Amino acid sequence: MVLIDSPSHNAYFNIASEEYLLHRFPTEDLFLLYINAPSIIVGKFQNTLAEINLDYVREKEIKVVRRMSGGGTVYHDLGNLNFSFHTLLGQNDFGDFSFFTQPVLNMLNQLGVPAVLEGRNDLLVKGKKFSGNAKLARHGKMIQHGTILLDSEMEVLGEALKVNPLKFIDKAIKSTRSRVTNLINYLPKQTTTANLKQLLTEEIMKNNPEAKRYELTEEDLQGIQNLMNEKYKTWEWNYGFSPNYNFQKAIKVPAGFIEMHLEVVQGIIEKAKIFGDFFASKPIEDLEEMLIGSKHDISDLRALFTTIDLTAFFGKVTPEEIFDAFK
Ligand SMILES: Nc1ncnc2c1ncn2[C@@H]1O[C@H](COP(=O)(O)OC(=O)CCCC[C@@H]2CCSS2)[C@@H](O)[C@H]1O
């Protein structure tokens, strides 16, 4: 078994490294640890915009990254440790998560924390979740990875994942929102993610005495960076890959109300219908037409709106007021 401790806190990098390492070590078991700076990690089959509090995420500069595995959306920051097993496809793969979460439970139970596996993929302590897990099979290998909340900003976690589910109609996988807790509430206050890394690695080595540490080489770093630039940093993967959806939102503006209806395919607006009680000089159908082909993305709409006189459609409004109808 190969043991890797990521040298980076960049969520794009670490999520890309999971895919890179599948190809780099096609025939070996591997155990990877990483910690991301504030970020939201979305499941492969989810509608990103439906899972995040966009205004808050933009304001706090929280990275949003889609991962290769299915399941729901989680928040990461420097107080959250991620562990990932890459094993050869075989036994233990299609049942529950217990085989791979057992080392985490062993480590915590030895520290006196009454942590348990609950349902299929959550680790809980006293009824609250501190670890979410997901898995996937690819190229003859299995990835099973999970989070460990040690000392994360719970307020930020709550705000960043706070959404209005009524805006989106889609067939995407929805997250299962839970009550969460930090393990620091059950461990000595000075416990750090570095301590957890160390203890978890020791636990893994008990069962895999032949395990060897591996440091990513220049070539690995370059390979991961390439994959990150081609895929994991792109709007097309993080947003455009979302299942098709219909979006609806009504807002009040000084001139009256605006109700936005969008049909979005691979992140692109394919159809727009705008209702309202506004009086203006140009027919709203012209604006609906102009929206077609644009990304359902605030930066792109902002650029588009610099070329359009919105008051001709809505009377007295600012672009900011109109953006609100799109998010
Ligand atoms: N960091 C973290 N750890 C545990 N639980 C979390 C976390 N962030 C949010 N949540 C809670 O889980 C639900 C979503 O639960 P849900 O079950 O829908 O999704 C998951 O658990 C997915 C886990 C993916 C793990 C990967 C491992 C490496 S990269 S990400 C969310 O609404 C919150 O209530």
The ligand as an ORCA input file, in Angstrom:
! r2SCAN-3c Opt
* xyz 0 1
  N     -17.213     18.021      5.989
  C     -18.356     17.400      6.327
  N     -18.307     16.231      7.000
  C     -19.449     15.579      7.342
  N     -20.688     16.032      7.084
  C     -20.777     17.195      6.419
  C     -19.630     17.939      6.017
  N     -20.063     19.050      5.363
  C     -21.412     18.997      5.364
  N     -21.857     17.893      6.007
  C     -23.244     17.418      6.221
  O     -23.505     16.343      5.311
  C     -24.648     16.666      4.479
  C     -24.532     15.980      3.118
  O     -24.602     14.597      3.302
  P     -24.729     13.572      2.077
  O     -24.887     12.203      2.656
  O     -25.773     14.056      1.111
  O     -23.333     13.688      1.302
  C     -22.125     13.259      1.827
  O     -21.957     13.045      3.012
  C     -21.020     13.133      0.790
  C     -19.667     12.783      1.363
  C     -18.547     12.989      0.347
  C     -17.189     12.770      0.929
  C     -16.043     13.077     -0.019
  C     -14.741     12.731      0.609
  C     -13.579     13.437     -0.003
  S     -14.077     14.689     -1.077
  S     -15.947     14.775     -0.468
  C     -24.641     18.160      4.450
  O     -25.898     18.702      4.075
  C     -24.264     18.494      5.895
  O     -25.375     18.318      6.748
*
